[in-house]
Amino acid sequence: TEQSGETGHISEVTSSSSIVSKLIPVVSIFAAISIFLGISYKYSLFGFRKRVQKHLRKILKK
């Protein structure tokens, strides 16, 4: 009974390590996508604000 318990424990460890090895690339991909989206969103907002300011200045000059 002790041997079977040990083998069960070993199989659990290997399965968890395989899960972790599968999760690492998935998590890194999600992190890269979220960082890229965050940067693009920030820059798009910045450009949008500049356009709005230019548009408002044109309206105010008239």
C-alpha positions in Angstrom: 0.0 0.0 0.0 2.9 2.4 0.7 4.4 1.8 -2.7 1.2 2.5 -4.5 0.8 5.7 -2.5 4.3 6.8 -3.5 3.6 6.2 -7.2 0.3 8.1 -7.0 2.2 11.0 -5.4 4.8 10.9 -8.1 2.2 10.8 -10.9 0.5 13.8 -9.3 3.8 15.8 -9.3 4.5 14.9 -12.9 0.9 15.9 -14.0 1.1 19.2 -12.1 4.5 20.0 -13.7 3.0 19.2 -17.1 0.1 21.5 -16.4 2.5 24.2 -15.3 4.6 23.7 -18.5 1.5 24.0 -20.5 0.3 27.1 -18.6 3.6 29.1 -18.8 3.4 29.8 -22.6 -0.3 30.5 -22.4 0.1 33.0 -19.6 3.1 34.6 -21.3 1.1 35.0 -24.5 -1.8 36.6 -22.6 0.6 38.9 -20.8 2.2 40.0 -24.1 -1.2 40.6 -25.7 -2.5 42.6 -22.7 0.7 44.7 -22.6 0.5 45.3 -26.3 -3.2 46.2 -26.1 -2.5 48.5 -23.1 0.2 50.4 -24.9 -1.8 50.7 -28.2 -4.8 51.9 -26.2 -2.7 54.5 -24.3 -1.2 55.8 -27.6 -4.6 55.8 -29.4 -6.1 57.8 -26.5 -3.2 60.3 -26.6 -3.6 60.8 -30.4 -7.3 61.1 -30.0 -6.9 63.9 -27.4 -4.5 65.8 -29.7 -7.0 65.6 -32.5 -9.8 66.8 -30.3 -7.6 69.8 -29.1 -6.8 70.7 -32.7 -10.5 70.5 -33.6 -11.5 72.6 -30.6 -8.9 75.2 -31.5 -10.3 75.5 -35.0 -13.8 75.9 -33.7 -12.7 78.6 -31.1 -10.8 80.5 -33.8 -14.0 80.8 -35.9 
